Amino acid sequence: MAIPVVEVERYQELLADKSERLREQFARFSPPELEVYPSPPAHYRQRCEFRIWHEGDDLYYVMFEDNPEDPTKKRPRRMDQYDVASERINELMPALIDAIRDQPVLRRKLFQVEFLTTLKGETLVTLIYHRPLEEDWECLARELERKLDVMIIGRSRKQRIVLTRDHVWEQLEVDGQQFHYQQVENSFTQPNARICMAMLSWAREVTGDSGDRDLVELYCGNGNFTIALAENFRRVLATEISRTSVASARINLERNQITNAFVSRMSAEDFSSALKKDKGGRRVDEMELASYDFSTVLVDPPRAGLDDASCAQISVYDRILYISCNPDSLAANLDKLTSSHRIVRFGLFDQFPFTHHCECGVLLERR
């Protein structure tokens, strides 16, 4: 994997190239004009992880990149600063190294550091070790929390020590509203907060005419879209398989005073079976499926996209809002979905500047 090189002066040129590639890739679907949402060209990632390299008395961050001399091996690159990461992460990178360099208890067998920050600078730092953590580590780590004004979690094999709390609270402004999100350590969150705000605003716009009908959401995560879209629908039923994400989504619904959404812990496959009345049980009963009038389905699947059964499942809805982090799997799914639906909105959200990766949003309506 290439480590992004931030070239601010070339950003618009590279974004134009990415946009053109996407237009060519999806031309066979005859989509409407591509709507392009640019990222800040630097300091756009709110979370990053680095390996820690020990070299004599020194230690420093590294990331791994492809090695042209030996394609079977990655090579480490020293990262004293990282222009991709938020300004808060860049501020903390040298400060953390300086604070632990001469502290054997904090330094010994430190293997990896993970940063999770918010737009307002709240920060959670996870220190990962190849050794058990004992009381002396915890005492010094608490001093480090106070010194750096961060929250710290220590991890080692079968051990997780949370000193203050295991999450940050992100606040996103979308269409003049403030949405609050609990983002938990080691759980998925959108890395580019400003692009996330653009995605939420776009999703709200394209579903703004939903009337008095309902939304079903698969792969809802911590409720990122659930919370922003709830006011566009009579009711929202969201499903997610991750226990941590479901707990966080429910907390986020309460924090944002969303009363017309329900989150169930269930896989997309089990939910499909429940809709067909092939699956019962307590969780199915809690959803009260018969009380919903779904007009729209929202899917935000992993990079692999949807399997054939899931494509068939979502094609029964009048509208499909598909958020994708992989244009290749999106295109493969659209080969099936466009037999019954047509693309009416098409967005490119440059979640990952200076790479070939991009986030797409597609709204499909029944033909």
C-alpha positions as CSV (number, residue, x, y, z in Angstrom):
1,M,0.0,0.0,0.0
2,A,1.3,3.4,-0.9
3,I,1.5,6.0,1.8
4,P,-0.3,9.1,0.5
5,V,2.0,12.0,-0.3
6,V,0.2,15.3,0.3
7,E,0.8,17.7,-2.6
8,V,-1.6,20.5,-1.9
9,E,-0.9,22.3,-5.1
10,R,-1.9,19.2,-7.2
11,Y,-5.0,18.3,-5.3
12,Q,-7.6,19.7,-7.7
13,E,-5.7,18.1,-10.7
14,L,-5.7,14.7,-8.9
15,L,-9.3,15.0,-7.9
16,A,-10.3,15.8,-11.5
17,D,-8.4,12.6,-12.7
18,K,-10.2,10.5,-10.1
19,S,-13.5,12.0,-11.1
20,E,-12.9,11.2,-14.8
21,R,-11.9,7.6,-14.0
22,L,-15.2,7.2,-12.1
23,R,-17.2,8.7,-14.9
24,E,-15.6,6.3,-17.4
25,Q,-16.1,3.3,-15.1
26,F,-19.8,3.9,-14.6
27,A,-20.7,5.2,-18.0
28,R,-22.4,2.0,-19.0
29,F,-25.1,2.8,-16.4
30,S,-25.9,6.2,-17.9
31,P,-25.9,8.0,-14.6
32,P,-26.6,11.7,-14.1
33,E,-23.8,14.1,-13.8
34,L,-21.3,13.2,-11.1
35,E,-21.5,15.4,-8.0
36,V,-18.0,15.8,-6.7
37,Y,-17.3,16.7,-3.0
38,P,-13.6,17.6,-2.4
39,S,-11.8,17.0,0.8
40,P,-9.5,19.4,2.7
41,P,-6.2,18.7,0.9
42,A,-4.3,18.1,4.2
43,H,-4.9,17.1,7.8
44,Y,-8.2,15.4,6.9
45,R,-7.9,12.1,8.8
46,Q,-9.2,12.1,12.4
47,R,-7.7,8.6,13.2
48,C,-4.4,7.0,12.4
49,E,-2.2,4.2,13.6
50,F,1.5,3.8,13.6
51,R,4.0,1.1,14.4
52,I,6.7,2.1,16.9
53,W,10.3,1.4,15.8
54,H,13.0,1.0,18.5
55,E,16.5,1.8,17.4
56,G,19.1,2.1,20.2
57,D,18.1,4.9,22.5
58,D,15.7,6.3,19.9
59,L,12.2,5.3,19.0
60,Y,9.9,6.7,16.3
61,Y,6.7,6.1,14.3
62,V,6.7,4.1,11.1
63,M,4.2,3.1,8.4
64,F,4.8,0.3,5.9
65,E,4.8,0.7,2.2
66,D,5.4,-1.5,-0.9
67,N,9.0,-2.4,-1.5
68,P,9.9,-2.3,-5.2
69,E,13.1,-4.2,-4.6
70,D,11.2,-7.1,-3.0
71,P,7.4,-7.2,-3.6
72,T,7.0,-10.0,-1.0
73,K,8.1,-7.6,1.8
74,K,6.9,-4.3,3.1
75,R,9.5,-1.7,4.1
76,P,9.1,0.7,7.0
77,R,9.1,4.5,6.5
78,R,9.9,6.8,9.4
79,M,7.0,9.2,10.1
80,D,7.9,12.1,12.4
81,Q,4.9,14.0,11.0
82,Y,2.0,12.9,8.8
83,D,0.3,15.6,6.7
84,V,-2.7,13.3,6.1
85,A,-3.5,13.2,9.9
86,S,-5.4,15.9,11.8
87,E,-3.4,18.8,13.1
88,R,-4.1,17.5,16.6
89,I,-2.4,14.2,15.8
90,N,0.6,16.0,14.3
91,E,0.9,18.0,17.4
92,L,0.8,14.9,19.6
93,M,3.2,12.7,17.6
94,P,6.5,14.3,18.7
95,A,5.1,15.2,22.2
96,L,4.2,11.6,22.9
97,I,7.6,10.3,21.7
98,D,9.4,12.9,23.8
99,A,7.3,12.0,26.9
100,I,8.0,8.2,26.8
101,R,11.5,8.0,25.3
102,D,13.2,8.1,28.7
103,Q,10.4,6.2,30.5
104,P,11.3,2.5,30.4
105,V,8.0,1.4,31.9
106,L,6.0,3.3,29.2
107,R,8.5,2.5,26.4
108,R,9.4,-1.1,26.9
109,K,8.0,-3.3,24.2
110,L,5.6,-0.6,23.0
111,F,4.6,-2.0,19.6
112,Q,1.9,0.3,18.1
113,V,0.2,3.7,18.8
114,E,-3.4,4.5,17.6
115,F,-4.8,8.1,17.6
116,L,-8.5,8.9,17.5
117,T,-9.3,12.6,17.4
118,T,-12.3,14.9,16.9
119,L,-12.7,18.1,15.0
120,K,-12.6,19.9,18.3
121,G,-9.4,18.1,19.4
122,E,-10.6,15.6,21.9
123,T,-8.1,12.7,21.7
124,L,-7.9,9.1,22.6
125,V,-4.5,7.4,22.4
126,T,-4.1,3.6,22.5
127,L,-0.7,2.2,23.4
128,I,-0.3,-1.4,22.4
129,Y,2.4,-3.6,23.9
130,H,4.1,-7.0,23.5
131,R,4.1,-7.5,27.3
132,P,1.7,-7.5,30.3
133,L,0.9,-4.1,31.7
134,E,1.1,-3.7,35.5
135,E,0.4,-1.1,38.2
136,D,3.6,0.9,37.5
137,W,2.5,1.3,33.9
138,E,-0.9,2.6,34.9
139,C,0.5,5.1,37.3
140,L,2.8,6.6,34.7
141,A,0.2,6.4,32.0
142,R,-2.2,8.5,34.1
143,E,0.6,11.1,34.4
144,L,1.0,11.0,30.7
145,E,-2.7,11.6,30.2
146,R,-2.5,14.8,32.3
147,K,0.6,16.0,30.6
148,L,-0.7,15.6,27.0
149,D,-4.4,16.4,27.8
150,V,-5.5,13.1,26.2
151,M,-7.2,9.9,27.2
152,I,-5.2,6.7,27.2
153,I,-5.9,3.0,26.7
154,G,-3.3,0.4,27.3
155,R,-3.5,-2.9,25.3
156,S,-1.6,-6.1,25.4
157,R,-2.5,-9.7,24.8
158,K,-5.8,-10.5,26.7
159,Q,-5.5,-7.1,28.4
160,R,-7.2,-3.7,27.9
161,I,-6.8,-0.9,30.5
162,V,-9.1,2.1,30.0
163,L,-7.8,5.0,32.2
164,T,-10.6,7.5,31.5
165,R,-13.0,6.3,28.9
166,D,-12.9,4.2,25.7
167,H,-14.5,6.8,23.3
168,V,-14.5,10.4,22.1
169,W,-17.5,12.5,21.3
170,E,-17.5,13.9,17.7
171,Q,-19.8,16.8,16.8
172,L,-20.7,17.2,13.2
173,E,-22.5,20.2,11.8
174,V,-24.8,19.2,9.0
175,D,-27.3,21.6,7.3
176,G,-27.1,23.9,10.3
177,Q,-27.8,21.1,12.8
178,Q,-25.3,19.7,15.4
179,F,-25.2,15.9,15.5
180,H,-23.2,14.1,18.3
181,Y,-21.5,10.8,17.9
182,Q,-19.9,8.5,20.4
183,Q,-16.8,7.0,18.6
184,V,-15.4,4.0,20.3
185,E,-11.8,2.9,20.3
186,N,-11.1,0.1,17.9
187,S,-14.5,0.4,16.2
188,F,-15.1,1.7,12.7
189,T,-15.8,5.4,12.3
190,Q,-15.5,7.6,9.2
191,P,-11.9,8.8,9.1
192,N,-12.5,12.0,7.2
193,A,-14.9,14.0,9.3
194,R,-15.5,16.9,6.8
195,I,-16.2,14.5,4.0
196,C,-18.5,12.6,6.4
197,M,-20.5,15.9,6.9
198,A,-20.8,16.3,3.1
199,M,-22.0,12.7,2.7
200,L,-24.6,13.2,5.5
201,S,-25.8,16.4,3.9
202,W,-26.1,14.8,0.5
203,A,-27.9,11.8,1.9
204,R,-30.4,14.1,3.6
205,E,-31.0,16.0,0.4
206,V,-31.6,13.0,-1.8
207,T,-34.1,11.5,0.6
208,G,-35.8,14.7,1.6
209,D,-39.0,13.8,-0.2
210,S,-39.7,10.6,1.6
211,G,-43.0,11.7,3.0
212,D,-44.7,9.5,5.7
213,R,-42.8,6.3,4.9
214,D,-40.0,4.4,6.5
215,L,-36.3,3.7,6.0
216,V,-34.5,0.4,6.5
217,E,-30.8,0.6,7.0
218,L,-28.3,-2.3,6.7
219,Y,-24.7,-2.0,8.2
220,C,-25.6,1.0,10.3
221,G,-22.4,1.0,12.3
222,N,-22.6,3.6,15.2
223,G,-25.7,5.2,13.6
224,N,-23.8,7.7,11.4
225,F,-26.5,7.9,8.7
226,T,-29.3,6.8,11.0
227,I,-29.2,9.9,13.1
228,A,-28.8,12.4,10.2
229,L,-31.6,10.8,8.1
230,A,-34.2,10.1,10.9
231,E,-36.1,13.4,10.4
232,N,-36.7,12.6,6.7
233,F,-38.7,9.5,7.5
234,R,-41.7,8.4,9.6
235,R,-39.6,5.7,11.2
236,V,-36.1,4.1,10.7
237,L,-35.2,0.5,11.4
238,A,-31.4,-0.1,11.4
239,T,-29.4,-3.3,11.7
240,E,-25.8,-4.0,12.5
241,I,-23.9,-7.1,13.5
242,S,-21.2,-5.6,15.7
243,R,-22.2,-5.6,19.3
244,T,-20.0,-2.6,20.1
245,S,-21.4,-0.6,17.2
246,V,-25.0,-1.4,18.1
247,A,-24.4,-0.3,21.7
248,S,-22.9,2.9,20.5
249,A,-25.7,3.6,17.9
250,R,-28.3,3.3,20.7
251,I,-26.3,5.7,22.9
252,N,-26.1,8.1,19.9
253,L,-29.8,8.0,19.2
254,E,-30.5,8.9,22.8
255,R,-27.8,11.7,22.8
256,N,-29.4,13.2,19.7
257,Q,-32.9,12.8,21.0
258,I,-33.9,10.6,18.1
259,T,-37.2,8.8,19.0
260,N,-38.3,7.4,15.7
261,A,-35.4,5.0,15.0
262,F,-34.7,1.5,16.3
263,V,-31.4,-0.4,16.1
264,S,-31.3,-4.2,16.1
265,R,-28.2,-6.4,16.4
266,M,-28.7,-8.7,13.4
267,S,-26.7,-9.6,10.3
268,A,-28.0,-8.6,6.9
269,E,-28.6,-12.2,6.1
270,D,-30.7,-12.9,9.2
271,F,-32.6,-9.7,8.6
272,S,-33.5,-10.8,5.1
273,S,-34.7,-14.1,6.5
274,A,-36.8,-12.2,9.1
275,L,-38.4,-10.1,6.3
276,K,-39.4,-13.4,4.6
277,K,-40.8,-14.7,7.8
278,D,-38.2,-17.5,7.7
279,K,-36.6,-16.4,11.0
280,G,-38.2,-15.7,14.3
281,G,-37.1,-15.1,17.9
282,R,-36.9,-12.3,20.4
283,R,-34.9,-9.9,18.2
284,V,-37.3,-10.3,15.3
285,D,-40.3,-9.8,17.6
286,E,-38.7,-6.6,19.0
287,M,-38.5,-5.1,15.4
288,E,-42.3,-5.3,14.9
289,L,-41.7,-5.6,11.1
290,A,-45.4,-5.6,10.3
291,S,-45.7,-2.0,11.5
292,Y,-43.3,-0.6,9.0
293,D,-44.0,0.8,5.5
294,F,-40.5,0.8,3.9
295,S,-40.0,3.0,0.9
296,T,-36.2,3.2,1.0
297,V,-33.2,1.0,1.9
298,L,-29.8,2.3,2.8
299,V,-26.8,0.1,2.5
300,D,-23.2,1.0,3.4
301,P,-21.5,-2.4,3.0
302,P,-17.8,-3.4,3.5
303,R,-15.4,-3.2,0.6
304,A,-16.5,-6.5,-0.8
305,G,-20.0,-5.0,-1.5
306,L,-23.2,-7.1,-1.5
307,D,-23.6,-10.7,-2.4
308,D,-26.3,-11.8,-4.9
309,A,-28.8,-12.6,-2.2
310,S,-28.4,-9.1,-0.6
311,C,-28.8,-7.4,-4.0
312,A,-32.0,-9.4,-4.6
313,Q,-33.2,-8.4,-1.1
314,I,-32.7,-4.6,-1.5
315,S,-34.1,-4.6,-5.0
316,V,-37.7,-5.0,-3.6
317,Y,-37.6,-1.4,-2.3
318,D,-38.7,1.6,-4.3
319,R,-35.5,3.5,-3.6
320,I,-32.0,2.3,-2.8
321,L,-29.4,4.6,-1.2
322,Y,-26.0,2.8,-1.7
323,I,-22.9,4.2,0.0
324,S,-19.8,2.5,-1.2
325,C,-16.1,2.6,-0.3
326,N,-15.1,0.5,-3.3
327,P,-16.2,1.5,-6.8
328,D,-15.3,-1.9,-8.2
329,S,-17.8,-3.8,-6.0
330,L,-20.3,-1.0,-6.4
331,A,-20.2,-1.4,-10.2
332,A,-20.6,-5.2,-9.9
333,N,-23.6,-4.7,-7.7
334,L,-25.1,-2.1,-10.1
335,D,-24.9,-4.6,-12.9
336,K,-27.7,-6.4,-11.0
337,L,-29.5,-3.6,-9.4
338,T,-30.0,-1.5,-12.5
339,S,-32.1,-4.3,-14.1
340,S,-34.9,-3.0,-11.8
341,H,-33.7,0.5,-10.8
342,R,-32.2,3.5,-12.5
343,I,-29.5,5.8,-11.0
344,V,-30.9,9.3,-10.3
345,R,-28.1,10.8,-8.2
346,F,-24.4,10.0,-8.2
347,G,-21.8,11.4,-5.8
348,L,-18.1,11.2,-5.4
349,F,-16.9,11.9,-1.8
350,D,-13.1,12.2,-1.8
351,Q,-12.6,10.5,1.5
352,F,-9.0,9.5,0.7
353,P,-7.2,12.2,-1.2
354,F,-4.0,11.4,-3.0
355,T,-5.0,7.7,-3.4
356,H,-7.1,5.9,-5.9
357,H,-9.6,5.1,-3.2
358,C,-12.9,7.0,-3.1
359,E,-16.3,6.9,-1.5
360,C,-19.4,6.9,-3.7
361,G,-23.1,7.6,-3.1
362,V,-25.7,6.4,-5.5
363,L,-29.5,6.9,-5.3
364,L,-31.5,4.4,-7.4
365,E,-35.3,4.5,-8.0
366,R,-37.5,1.7,-9.3
367,R,-37.9,1.9,-13.1
